[in-house]
Amino acid sequence: MKAEYINPFLEAVNYVLQEVIPGINIKRLPLAKVQTPISTRGCSSLIGVTGDVDGRVVLDMEREVAIVLASAMAQETYTQFDTNVSSAINELTNMLCGHAITNLNNSGKKLDISAPTLIIGKDVVLYDSMIVGEAILITLETTYGIIYVNIAMTD
């Protein structure tokens, strides 16, 4: 996968997380190449990418991380996974992807994204019908736990 597709997401994760959750500490671990299909960690929000590039982005984390992350976003305390948490995680995914796709569009690509789809369950296997082979995994250690951003795109 081309670096020009990944760099906007690297910028977006830092920018959006810090805008949505002031004071969050983020440490990005080295990028990793992973094979598709992928297996989920408990709470995954998936967005499709279409246009000059086809692909998908999956924001993936454990359910407990989703609960505390959503609590921090809303500045409320959630104790269980519910519609508030699912809405917050889908909205976070939408903001991350929207920011990155806007930057890609500004660089001359014509891209669009789908609405996010939330997948709940550990070890759910996600197959990509149009993406075969490698994806890039961004691993973020944050104040609220580990967040994984799995990106697969092809021309």
Buried (B, 14 or more C-beta within 10 A) or exposed (E): BEEEBBBBBBEBBEBBBEEBBEEBEBEBEEEEEBEBBBEBBBBBBBBBBBBBBBBBBBBBBBBEBBBBBBBBBEEEEBEEBEEBBBBBBBBBBBBBBBBBBBBBBEEEBEBEBEEBBBBBEEEBEBEBEEBEEEBBBBBBEBBBBBBBBBBBBBE
